[in-house]
């Protein structure tokens, strides 16, 4: 009996890359738009650029409430966005639709960005650390926050491992070791590495350390995930016939449009107030 031809690894890679980029641009706009609006409530002008949100205010314009709300709102927004998108994904996980990749990648990007903002902000004395300083949280408190952030990387690997592997049912119906390896490499890891390169290029010549370190720290989660995926083999023991694998052209065109909009509109900034 002839074995069915394995799906194209290249097509799997391209589809995942498209949705990672789409998810990143969507999360980026949404988070900075809301954070900028929170800042505007306290008459702190803000503008979204390619390398992040910039506040056009002098040090004397900041006060306790404006600092706390502005810099903690980003963490809260990222957390709520990650949970909401993950919830949507779980409702659509069993459907064979490429669109669900937008939700799982959006949730993952939001979660890693949230952890990175707390961890690297505390270490580098920037971003979220401004709120910690105004709340007079000393080094002991920051050390506790850093430890919790590191633990969350392990937690994220446990939560997202099943979700990512299950998303591979778009392509595979029956599990075997080779297919699980292909899912990990071409559906998860390699597209994310390629997306990191795209995101980094979008930022140049600037290099926003906290945001990019947050994105790159996702590789830590995937490193841990590698040791946790084998137990999810049963997710692919289904009887359905596999469908044809094609590039999601609508998603590709949408991603190209948003990438162009990202570069063009954010080059001179979008001013929120």
Secondary structure, DSSP 8 states (H G I E B T S, - for coil): --------HHHHHHHHHHHHHHHHHHHHHHHHHHHHHHHHTTT--EEEETTEEEE---GGG--HHHHHHHHHHHHHHHHHHHHHHHHHHHHHTTS--TTHHHHHHHHHHHHHHHHHHHHHHHHHT-THHHHHHHTT--HHHHHHHHHHHHHHHHHHHHHHHHHHHHHGGGT-SS--HHHHHHIIIIIIIHHHHHHHHHHHHHHTT---HHHHHHHHTHHHHHHHHTTTSGGGGGGG---S--------HHHHHHHHHHHHHHHHHHHS-EE--
